[in-house]
């Protein structure tokens, strides 16, 4: 007789979601959005895990999610909530109805660590400044303790950590990042790495699945990928794909498949909010631009194509972003033509459902024994950790194939 299949572990009844950048606009939309989904006040628009393609999988239910997080700023969550209401992103009735849930979440926010390049940040929590002045091992121990306390006090079966902090300044790769033992020795020698590496190290050490939605390094370096494999932790990233780049990964394959020659692809982005203010600094902008630019050459199979992306901070836009792209291409008989598109959207409203999708996906993956970089999450990122094609249709097909395997 054929051997019966071992049943999969059930979905958790209480799942912790620890948000790094806990008082930011994306986190605010996530917390209020989950409240709205639980109460039937909003529909699951933008949630891939609620679509037909992923139906039938035992994702953690929204009722199971419990939120906490780290932040380095003092501003109250209500300030982010009010800003999103004024910008016509968060409906007032949802903000009012979710006030108690938001207050409970606020009580579970702990001081985070500050990246060394960002010392002097406005509205800085002095507890974060003090923590960030300590040795890297001490910083990691404090982060792990916060996760332990969160899990125990809230009686959670598992915690997923999501990195939503602002973009860090780009730094050259260091040789000790290529090997876990070397990285451990550098920590012991008090060589302080970027904060995102410390957050990722703490999460993985605590056995928590890790999602890096930012352009920061996170768990992308070889040393931390090795740590994730050794600790049996699933993780994914980098740099959430929500707007202009999403459109680019759909359109660029069309030109290649129709044998149309793209001569130039210029992109111009204008955005407000605190992320926009951070990206006004060229050092912080570098990683974001690199992720936006590298994929175009692969999608068009043309390493010489002229592609350029610019990002400007426009304070009055608040959480809204406008992207304008100009595509100059050549057709039959050498005729030169162009396509232009304008994308306008709320960064946070676009990102929030993807954050929830990734929490549910990475939790399910780890619950079922998947370890390391989660290749199936590629359609959510500009720079997927597992590599592969940037073609959105191919990436989404990969996600659907993963879902079919999970149903077997």
KOLNU-239054 format. One line per 5 residues: number of its first residue (from 1); for each residue x, y, z of N, C-alpha, C. Coordinates in pm, whole numbers, plus 50000, padded with zeros to 5 digits. Layout:
REM residues N
NUM	X Y Z X Y Z X Y Z  ...
END
This chain:
REM residues 408
1	50084 49880 50000 50000 50000 50000 50087 50124 50000  50044 50230 49925 50124 50353 49925 50125 50418 50062  50240 50476 50095 50253 50542 50224 50169 50669 50228  50091 50687 50334 50006 50805 50344 50091 50929 50370  50048 51041 50313 50122 51166 50330 50102 51221 50471
6	50211 51275 50525 50204 51337 50656 50127 51468 50645  50027 51491 50731 49950 51615 50721 50036 51737 50751  50004 51847 50684 50076 51972 50707 50037 52031 50842  50131 52101 50907 50095 52171 51032 49986 52273 51005  49895 52292 51098 49784 52387 51077 49833 52531 51083
11	49753 52621 51028 49783 52764 51034 49781 52810 51179  49866 52905 51216 49869 52951 51355 49742 53026 51393  49702 53010 51517 49586 53085 51566 49628 53223 51617  49758 53239 51648 49812 53369 51689 49951 53384 51626  49960 53473 51530 50084 53497 51457 50131 53640 51481
16	50251 53656 51532 50308 53788 51553 50366 53845 51424  50340 53972 51400 50398 54043 51287 50475 54162 51344  50607 54157 51336 50692 54259 51395 50742 54350 51284  50700 54476 51287 50727 54571 51180 50841 54664 51220  50949 54662 51145 51062 54754 51167 51033 54880 51085
21	51018 54991 51153 50961 55111 51092 50814 55116 51130  50790 55090 51260 50656 55059 51309 50558 55176 51303  50609 55300 51305 50519 55416 51304 50513 55482 51166  50568 55419 51066 50566 55473 50931 50431 55457 50864  50418 55515 50746 50290 55515 50676 50250 55375 50631
26	50346 55293 50585 50310 55157 50542 50259 55077 50661  50332 55081 50772 50289 55006 50891 50151 55051 50938  50126 55183 50932 49996 55236 50973 49885 55181 50884  49911 55175 50754 49811 55119 50662 49791 54969 50686  49899 54898 50717 49888 54755 50744 49799 54729 50865
31	49825 54799 50975 49751 54775 51099 49603 54812 51083  49576 54929 51026 49436 54968 51006 49369 54881 50900  49446 54840 50799 49389 54754 50695 49345 54620 50748  49427 54560 50834 49389 54431 50892 49264 54446 50979  49256 54555 51053 49134 54580 51131 49013 54588 51037
36	49028 54660 50928 48917 54672 50833 48878 54539 50770  48975 54454 50742 48945 54322 50687 48873 54235 50789  48916 54241 50913 48852 54162 51018 48707 54202 51039  48682 54332 51033 48548 54384 51062 48461 54393 50937  48513 54354 50823 48435 54362 50701 48413 54503 50651
41	48501 54596 50690 48487 54735 50650 48551 54764 50515  48645 54680 50475 48709 54694 50343 48716 54558 50277  48736 54559 50147 48754 54436 50070 48903 54408 50052  48941 54283 50026 49083 54248 50015 49143 54287 49879  49118 54410 49836 49172 54457 49708 49324 54470 49719
46	49396 54418 49622 49542 54426 49622 49611 54312 49694  49535 54221 49755 49592 54108 49827 49600 53986 49736  49721 53950 49696 49740 53835 49607 49702 53705 49676  49726 53696 49807 49694 53573 49880 49544 53550 49891  49463 53650 49857 49319 53633 49855 49266 53613 49713
51	49355 53601 49615 49314 53585 49476 49293 53437 49443  49229 53412 49329 49200 53275 49286 49327 53194 49266  49436 53260 49223 49560 53189 49194 49618 53122 49318  49589 53176 49436 49645 53119 49559 49536 53063 49650  49418 53043 49595 49307 52989 49674 49338 52847 49721
56	49283 52813 49835 49297 52677 49887 49418 52654 49975  49501 52755 49996 49617 52740 50084 49581 52788 50225  49633 52721 50325 49595 52754 50462 49685 52865 50518  49669 52983 50460 49742 53099 50511 49691 53135 50651  49778 53200 50726 49736 53251 50856 49619 53347 50836
61	49509 53329 50909 49393 53419 50893 49423 53557 50950  49353 53657 50900 49376 53794 50948 49345 53807 51097  49249 53728 51144 49216 53732 51287 49331 53687 51376  49428 53612 51317 49539 53559 51396 49652 53659 51415  49654 53767 51336 49769 53856 51334 49771 53950 51455
66	49887 53956 51519 49912 54045 51632 50035 54128 51597  50023 54261 51608 50130 54349 51560 50212 54411 51673  50341 54421 51647 50434 54495 51731 50545 54545 51640  50646 54611 51697 50752 54656 51608 50858 54742 51674  50955 54781 51592 51062 54871 51631 51050 55002 51555
71	51085 55112 51620 51097 55241 51551 51201 55325 51625  51264 55415 51551 51367 55499 51610 51318 55641 51637  51193 55669 51598 51138 55804 51615 51035 55807 51726  51011 55926 51780 50918 55943 51892 50775 55969 51849  50754 56008 51724 50619 56048 51684 50519 55936 51714
76	50402 55976 51758 50297 55882 51792 50233 55827 51664  50183 55703 51674 50118 55642 51558 49999 55725 51511  49932 55793 51603 49816 55873 51565 49853 55983 51467  49978 56029 51472 50022 56132 51378 50024 56076 51235  50078 55955 51219 50077 55893 51086 49934 55868 51039
81	49848 55826 51133 49707 55801 51099 49640 55928 51050  49662 56039 51121 49602 56166 51083 49655 56215 50948  49785 56199 50926 49843 56239 50798 49780 56162 50683  49761 56032 50699 49702 55950 50593 49556 55985 50570  49484 56026 50675 49346 56072 50657 49343 56201 50577
86	49429 56295 50611 49433 56423 50542 49472 56409 50396  49548 56303 50366 49591 56280 50228 49493 56192 50150  49375 56164 50210 49268 56087 50147 49313 55945 50109  49391 55886 50199 49435 55747 50181 49365 55655 50280  49364 55695 50406 49298 55617 50510 49161 55676 50539
91	49053 55600 50513 48919 55654 50537 48898 55689 50684  48836 55802 50714 48815 55843 50854 48740 55739 50937  48638 55674 50876 48562 55576 50954 48649 55456 50993  48743 55419 50905 48833 55309 50936 48932 55349 51045  48981 55472 51039 49074 55521 51141 49005 55525 51278
96	48881 55571 51281 48808 55579 51408 48777 55440 51463  48731 55352 51374 48696 55217 51417 48818 55140 51466  48934 55167 51404 49055 55093 51439 49139 55159 51546  49087 55263 51612 49167 55337 51710 49214 55248 51825  49129 55160 51873 49167 55074 51985 49276 54976 51943
101	49260 54919 51825 49363 54826 51774 49496 54898 51755  49490 55021 51703 49612 55099 51683 49678 55132 51816  49597 55163 51917 49651 55195 52050 49720 55072 52110  49660 54956 52094 49722 54833 52145 49853 54806 52074  49855 54831 51944 49978 54814 51865 50086 54911 51913
106	50048 55036 51935 50144 55138 51981 50211 55094 52111  50137 55026 52197 50193 54983 52326 50296 54873 52308  50301 54812 52191 50396 54703 52165 50511 54748 52075  50533 54877 52060 50643 54929 51980 50761 54960 52072  50877 54906 52037 50998 54923 52117 51098 55010 52040
111	51192 55074 52111 51293 55154 52041 51385 55066 51956  51403 55104 51832 51488 55028 51742 51630 55079 51741  51708 55029 51645 51847 55072 51633 51859 55164 51512  51953 55255 51522 51972 55358 51421 52092 55324 51336  52077 55337 51204 52191 55317 51117 52292 55428 51142
116	52420 55395 51143 52523 55493 51174 52520 55614 51082  52481 55593 50957 52477 55703 50861 52363 55801 50889  52272 55765 50980 52153 55847 51004 52153 55913 51141  52268 55920 51206 52275 55988 51336 52237 56135 51316  52153 56186 51406 52106 56323 51393 51967 56333 51332
121	51902 56219 51310 51767 56216 51254 51672 56296 51342  51584 56372 51278 51488 56452 51354 51392 56363 51431  51345 56410 51546 51246 56341 51627 51297 56204 51675  51426 56194 51698 51488 56068 51735 51456 56030 51879  51422 55903 51899 51400 55849 52033 51537 55837 52102
126	51557 55905 52216 51688 55895 52283 51724 55753 52324  51623 55668 52345 51652 55527 52377 51714 55456 52258  51672 55492 52136 51733 55435 52016 51876 55484 52000  51899 55611 52028 52034 55665 52019 52127 55594 52116  52077 55570 52239 52159 55501 52339 52186 55357 52298
131	52084 55289 52248 52100 55150 52205 52199 55140 52089  52190 55234 51996 52273 55230 51877 52419 55261 51907  52446 55318 52024 52584 55348 52063 52653 55227 52126  52576 55122 52151 52633 55003 52213 52701 54913 52110  52774 54813 52157 52842 54719 52068 52739 54642 51984
136	52776 54600 51863 52678 54532 51778 52617 54408 51841  52696 54332 51918 52639 54213 51984 52531 54253 52084  52552 54363 52154 52453 54411 52251 52327 54458 52179  52343 54523 52064 52228 54567 51987 52146 54447 51941  52213 54345 51892 52144 54224 51847 52071 54158 51963
141	52137 54149 52077 52075 54085 52195 51949 54160 52236  51951 54294 52227 51833 54372 52264 51718 54346 52166  51749 54337 52037 51645 54309 51937 51585 54170 51959  51671 54072 51982 51622 53935 52005 51535 53929 52130  51574 54001 52233 51495 54003 52356 51358 54065 52332
146	51351 54169 52250 51221 54229 52217 51131 54128 52148  51188 54050 52057 51109 53949 51986 51064 53839 52082  51154 53799 52172 51118 53695 52270 51004 53742 52360  51017 53866 52409 50916 53921 52500 50781 53933 52428  50785 53977 52303 50662 53990 52223 50595 53854 52208
151	50674 53754 52174 50618 53620 52152 50558 53563 52279  50627 53578 52390 50580 53519 52515 50462 53597 52573  50470 53729 52573 50363 53808 52635 50232 53798 52559  50240 53780 52427 50120 53771 52345 50080 53627 52313  50155 53530 52368 50127 53386 52348 50119 53352 52199
156	50224 53389 52127 50228 53371 51982 50295 53240 51945  50244 53178 51840 50303 53054 51792 50427 53079 51708  50431 53194 51641 50545 53231 51557 50543 53381 51539  50661 53438 51508 50672 53580 51476 50739 53594 51340  50683 53678 51256 50744 53715 51128 50792 53859 51140
161	50917 53885 51100 50974 54020 51105 50973 54079 50964  50920 54202 50951 50915 54271 50822 50994 54401 50833  51093 54418 50747 51176 54539 50749 51113 54644 50658  51066 54755 50719 51000 54863 50645 51066 54998 50672  51186 54995 50727 51254 55120 50761 51298 55194 50634
166	51334 55321 50651 51376 55403 50538 51505 55349 50475  51529 55389 50352 51648 55344 50279 51774 55390 50350  51867 55296 50365 51997 55328 50423 52091 55385 50316  52194 55452 50361 52296 55499 50269 52372 55379 50214  52401 55381 50084 52475 55272 50021 52617 55267 50076
171	52665 55146 50100 52802 55129 50145 52868 55018 50064  52999 55026 50042 53067 54919 49968 53061 54788 50046  53051 54676 49975 53048 54545 50040 53180 54520 50112  53171 54453 50224 53290 54421 50302 53320 54272 50290  53448 54234 50289 53483 54092 50269 53424 54000 50375
176	53408 54049 50499 53355 53962 50605 53207 53930 50586  53140 53998 50496 53000 53970 50470 52980 53842 50388  53088 53788 50332 53077 53673 50243 53076 53539 50315  53103 53540 50444 53111 53414 50518 53059 53436 50660  52980 53343 50710 52918 53361 50841 53022 53370 50953
181	53122 53283 50949 53223 53287 51055 53298 53420 51056  53328 53472 50938 53395 53602 50930 53305 53715 50979  53177 53705 50945 53082 53806 50991 53069 53804 51143  53064 53683 51200 53057 53670 51346 53181 53733 51411  53298 53709 51353 53420 53766 51410 53419 53919 51402
186	53362 53972 51293 53356 54118 51280 53264 54179 51386  53155 54108 51419 53068 54155 51526 53141 54154 51660  53216 54048 51684 53292 54038 51809 53398 54148 51817  53449 54188 51699 53550 54295 51694 53486 54434 51697  53354 54439 51714 53276 54562 51724 53282 54646 51596
191	53288 54578 51483 53272 54645 51354 53122 54651 51327  53067 54771 51325 52921 54787 51318 52876 54786 51172  52793 54688 51133 52741 54684 50996 52617 54773 50984  52561 54787 50864 52435 54860 50849 52327 54802 50940  52237 54888 50985 52133 54844 51079 52048 54731 51023
196	52021 54733 50892 51935 54629 50834 51997 54490 50850  52131 54481 50850 52196 54351 50872 52177 54305 51015  52180 54399 51109 52159 54363 51249 52015 54317 51273  51918 54385 51212 51779 54342 51224 51760 54202 51165  51819 54179 51048 51805 54048 50984 51873 53939 51068
201	51991 53969 51119 52063 53872 51202 51981 53837 51326  51923 53939 51390 51843 53915 51510 51720 53830 51479  51650 53862 51371 51530 53786 51335 51563 53641 51307  51666 53619 51224 51701 53483 51186 51751 53406 51308  51830 53471 51394 51879 53405 51517 51763 53362 51605
206	51656 53441 51604 51538 53409 51685 51445 53310 51616  51483 53264 51495 51399 53168 51423 51280 53230 51355  51280 53362 51338 51165 53432 51280 51184 53450 51129  51088 53409 51048 51094 53439 50905 51111 53590 50885  51190 53627 50784 51227 53767 50766 51190 53814 50626
211	51124 53929 50619 51086 53991 50491 51153 54127 50484  51231 54151 50379 51293 54282 50359 51222 54352 50244  51134 54447 50278 51056 54518 50176 51129 54643 50128  51248 54668 50179 51324 54790 50149 51438 54759 50053  51504 54865 49999 51624 54841 49918 51748 54813 50003
216	51734 54814 50135 51847 54789 50223 51898 54645 50210  52017 54620 50262 52080 54488 50245 52002 54377 50313  51954 54400 50434 51875 54297 50503 51950 54165 50511  51883 54057 50468 51942 53923 50473 52006 53883 50341  52041 53981 50258 52089 53948 50123 52235 53906 50119
221	52315 53940 50220 52457 53908 50213 52478 53757 50233  52583 53700 50173 52604 53554 50184 52609 53504 50328  52667 53581 50419 52679 53535 50557 52542 53512 50620  52446 53602 50595 52314 53587 50655 52229 53484 50581  52253 53467 50453 52186 53357 50382 52231 53224 50441
226	52358 53214 50472 52411 53093 50536 52348 53072 50673  52336 53180 50751 52274 53171 50883 52130 53123 50872  52056 53173 50773 51916 53132 50755 51905 52983 50724  51996 52934 50640 51993 52791 50609 52025 52707 50732  52123 52752 50809 52162 52675 50928 52053 52677 51035
231	51980 52787 51045 51875 52798 51148 51738 52752 51098  51730 52712 50970 51603 52664 50917 51498 52772 50902  51542 52892 50859 51453 53008 50850 51429 53044 50703  51303 53069 50669 51267 53118 50537 51272 53271 50537  51315 53330 50425 51319 53476 50417 51306 53519 50272
236	51278 53647 50251 51260 53698 50115 51287 53847 50110  51306 53901 49993 51336 54042 49966 51396 54049 49826  51445 54162 49781 51455 54292 49845 51380 54396 49763  51335 54501 49827 51282 54622 49765 51146 54596 49698  51040 54621 49772 50905 54597 49724 50877 54664 49590
241	50809 54593 49503 50778 54640 49366 50632 54680 49361  50605 54811 49365 50467 54857 49380 50417 54947 49268  50504 55015 49194 50457 55118 49102 50523 55116 48967  50609 55215 48941 50672 55229 48809 50746 55103 48767  50823 55044 48858 50900 54925 48823 50809 54808 48792
246	50696 54798 48862 50598 54694 48831 50552 54705 48686  50518 54826 48644 50474 54847 48506 50587 54814 48409  50708 54853 48444 50824 54828 48358 50846 54678 48336  50827 54597 48441 50849 54454 48428 50737 54383 48351  50629 54454 48326 50522 54402 48240 50542 54448 48095
251	50579 54575 48078 50591 54631 47943 50717 54589 47870  50831 54585 47940 50958 54556 47873 50957 54422 47801  50904 54313 47860 50899 54187 47787 50815 54196 47659  50714 54282 47658 50632 54299 47538 50716 54349 47421  50802 54448 47446 50888 54499 47339 50982 54390 47289
256	51041 54314 47381 51133 54207 47339 51060 54099 47260  50944 54059 47308 50871 53951 47241 50818 53992 47105  50792 54121 47085 50749 54171 46955 50866 54214 46865  50989 54190 46913 51110 54223 46837 51119 54371 46802  51069 54455 46892 51084 54600 46876 51207 54645 46955
261	51288 54731 46894 51415 54770 46953 51397 54894 47041  51414 54876 47171 51407 54990 47263 51539 55065 47256  51532 55193 47224 51651 55277 47211 51683 55348 47343  51580 55388 47413 51599 55457 47540 51475 55442 47625  51497 55434 47756 51386 55424 47851 51419 55517 47969
266	51356 55631 47971 51380 55731 48074 51265 55729 48175  51300 55728 48301 51199 55731 48406 51224 55846 48502  51117 55910 48542 51128 56022 48636 51024 56005 48745  51069 56004 48871 50982 55981 48986 50979 56102 49077  50861 56140 49119 50843 56245 49219 50764 56187 49336
271	50813 56206 49456 50741 56155 49572 50765 56242 49693  50668 56235 49785 50678 56309 49909 50705 56214 50023  50647 56233 50136 50657 56156 50261 50801 56142 50311  50816 56071 50423 50948 56060 50485 51045 55979 50400  50994 55881 50325 51083 55807 50236 51139 55898 50127
276	51055 55986 50075 51102 56081 49975 51210 56172 50031  51189 56217 50154 51288 56304 50217 51420 56231 50235  51414 56103 50272 51536 56024 50287 51608 56007 50154  51530 55981 50047 51590 55958 49916 51642 56086 49851  51613 56200 49911 51670 56325 49860 51821 56327 49877
281	51871 56247 49969 52016 56234 49990 52071 56135 49888  52166 56175 49804 52219 56084 49701 52272 55952 49755  52332 55954 49875 52385 55830 49933 52274 55730 49964  52157 55781 50007 52043 55694 50035 51971 55652 49908  51982 55732 49805 51912 55706 49679 51980 55597 49596
286	52109 55574 49619 52188 55491 49529 52133 55350 49512  52101 55282 49623 52052 55144 49613 51919 55138 49541  51830 55233 49569 51699 55236 49504 51715 55250 49352  51801 55341 49309 51822 55361 49165 51887 55239 49102  51976 55174 49175 52043 55055 49121 51942 54945 49093
291	51850 54922 49187 51750 54817 49168 51657 54850 49052  51621 54979 49038 51531 55019 48930 51598 55005 48793  51729 55031 48787 51797 55035 48658 51847 54901 48608  51890 54812 48698 51953 54689 48656 51858 54595 48582  51732 54593 48623 51641 54493 48564 51608 54521 48418
296	51617 54647 48373 51578 54681 48237 51667 54610 48135  51796 54607 48158 51889 54543 48065 51859 54395 48051  51825 54330 48165 51792 54187 48159 51660 54164 48087  51561 54247 48113 51430 54228 48051 51435 54246 47900  51518 54338 47853 51528 54365 47709 51637 54284 47642
301	51711 54207 47721 51824 54128 47669 51919 54216 47589  51942 54337 47642 52028 54434 47573 52107 54512 47677  52232 54470 47704 52311 54539 47806 52351 54681 47768  52334 54718 47641 52375 54851 47597 52260 54952 47593  52138 54908 47625 52024 54998 47613 52042 55119 47706
306	52002 55234 47657 52010 55356 47739 51890 55359 47833  51918 55349 47961 51811 55355 48060 51853 55444 48175  51763 55528 48218 51796 55621 48327 51671 55644 48411  51691 55647 48543 51582 55673 48636 51625 55786 48730  51537 55882 48750 51563 55992 48844 51454 55993 48950
311	51492 56031 49071 51398 56042 49182 51414 56179 49246  51305 56252 49259 51308 56383 49324 51205 56388 49437  51244 56456 49543 51156 56474 49658 51073 56601 49638  50939 56583 49643 50846 56694 49630 50757 56692 49754  50789 56772 49857 50720 56760 49986 50569 56767 49978
316	50513 56850 49889 50368 56869 49885 50294 56745 49837  50364 56647 49778 50296 56526 49730 50259 56433 49844  50319 56452 49962 50290 56367 50078 50311 56220 50042  50211 56135 50065 50229 55991 50041 50201 55952 49895  50172 56049 49812 50143 56019 49672 50270 56028 49588
321	50278 55940 49490 50395 55935 49402 50349 55944 49257  50424 56020 49177 50400 56028 49034 50526 55982 48961  50509 55890 48868 50621 55843 48786 50584 55863 48640  50677 55924 48565 50656 55943 48421 50768 55869 48348  50729 55784 48253 50827 55709 48175 50811 55742 48027
326	50926 55757 47962 50929 55782 47817 51012 55670 47753  50948 55596 47661 51012 55484 47595 51027 55516 47447  51150 55527 47400 51179 55556 47260 51219 55424 47194  51148 55383 47090 51176 55253 47031 51170 55259 46878  51233 55159 46819 51241 55150 46672 51161 55031 46623
331	51083 55055 46516 51004 54949 46456 51053 54916 46315  50969 54851 46238 51002 54810 46101 51033 54933 46016  51123 54917 45921 51167 55024 45830 51246 55134 45901  51286 55105 46025 51362 55204 46101 51278 55315 46159  51146 55302 46153 51058 55406 46207 51075 55417 46358
336	51099 55538 46406 51118 55561 46549 50988 55612 46611  50948 55547 46718 50820 55574 46782 50841 55588 46932  50736 55621 47003 50751 55635 47148 50623 55595 47219  50641 55556 47344 50530 55528 47434 50559 55601 47563  50459 55666 47620 50474 55735 47747 50362 55689 47841
341	50396 55676 47969 50291 55650 48066 50320 55726 48194  50214 55756 48264 50223 55823 48394 50154 55736 48498  50225 55709 48606 50173 55628 48715 50159 55719 48837  50040 55727 48892 50016 55805 49013 49952 55714 49116  50011 55707 49232 49956 55619 49334 50006 55653 49472
346	49940 55597 49572 49982 55610 49711 50079 55497 49741  50202 55534 49775 50303 55433 49806 50256 55336 49913  50199 55390 50020 50164 55306 50134 50044 55216 50107  49944 55268 50035 49827 55187 50003 49861 55076 49905  49961 55099 49821 50007 54994 49729 50091 54890 49802
351	50172 54935 49897 50264 54845 49966 50198 54759 50072  50101 54816 50146 50044 54747 50262 49990 54608 50232  49908 54589 50126 49859 54453 50101 49971 54356 50063  50077 54406 49998 50189 54319 49963 50264 54274 50088  50275 54361 50185 50337 54324 50313 50259 54210 50377
356	50127 54221 50378 50044 54115 50435 50058 53985 50355  50063 53997 50223 50085 53878 50140 50216 53809 50177  50322 53887 50188 50453 53830 50215 50461 53768 50354  50396 53829 50451 50389 53769 50585 50323 53632 50577  50213 53624 50507 50140 53497 50498 50218 53394 50417
361	50283 53437 50310 50359 53346 50225 50480 53289 50298  50559 53376 50362 50682 53328 50426 50650 53245 50550  50541 53277 50619 50502 53196 50735 50460 53057 50691  50381 53049 50585 50338 52919 50534 50459 52838 50486  50551 52905 50417 50669 52835 50366 50750 52774 50480
366	50776 52853 50585 50856 52799 50695 50780 52691 50770  50650 52709 50787 50570 52607 50855 50578 52473 50783  50594 52478 50651 50601 52355 50572 50744 52312 50540  50840 52372 50609 50977 52324 50599 51065 52390 50496  51018 52498 50433 51100 52567 50335 51203 52653 50407
371	51325 52651 50357 51436 52719 50423 51510 52807 50323  51559 52922 50369 51639 53009 50284 51556 53102 50200  51619 53154 50092 51553 53252 50006 51429 53191 49940  51318 53258 49951 51192 53206 49898 51172 53256 49756  51207 53173 49659 51206 53214 49518 51067 53252 49469
376	50963 53192 49525 50827 53216 49477 50779 53358 49500  50847 53433 49586 50805 53571 49615 50863 53672 49517  50931 53627 49412 50997 53718 49316 50906 53828 49262  50776 53801 49230 50694 53909 49172 50669 54027 49265  50706 54014 49391 50684 54122 49486 50803 54217 49497
381	50916 54185 49433 51040 54259 49459 51110 54307 49332  51180 54421 49347 51264 54472 49239 51393 54391 49225  51444 54341 49337 51570 54267 49337 51552 54136 49414  51480 54039 49356 51451 53914 49429 51580 53842 49470  51585 53798 49595 51706 53736 49648 51745 53609 49575
386	51648 53534 49529 51679 53407 49462 51713 53425 49315  51714 53549 49268 51748 53574 49128 51636 53534 49034  51672 53496 48912 51573 53457 48812 51531 53574 48727  51432 53551 48644 51384 53653 48553 51313 53767 48626  51325 53888 48567 51248 54002 48617 51114 54016 48546
391	51087 53932 48450 50961 53935 48375 50846 53904 48472  50755 54000 48489 50650 53984 48590 50562 53863 48560  50528 53840 48433 50444 53725 48400 50513 53595 48436  50643 53585 48408 50718 53465 48444 50728 53449 48595  50748 53560 48666 50755 53555 48811 50623 53510 48872
396	50513 53565 48819 50383 53527 48875 50351 53381 48844  50393 53333 48728 50374 53191 48695 50451 53104 48794  50569 53150 48834 50648 53077 48933 50575 53072 49067  50512 53182 49105 50435 53185 49230 50316 53089 49222  50247 53088 49108 50133 52998 49092 50178 52852 49096
401	50294 52821 49035 50346 52685 49039 50379 52644 49182  50434 52735 49258 50462 52709 49400 50330 52679 49474  50227 52755 49445 50099 52735 49512 50040 52598 49478  50056 52556 49353 50005 52424 49314 50078 52314 49391  50209 52329 49409 50285 52229 49483 50241 52224 49630
406	50207 52340 49685 50162 52343 49825 50029 52273 49843  49948 52269 49738 49816 52204 49749 49825 52054 49737  49935 52004 49687 49948 51858 49664 49958 51780 49794
END
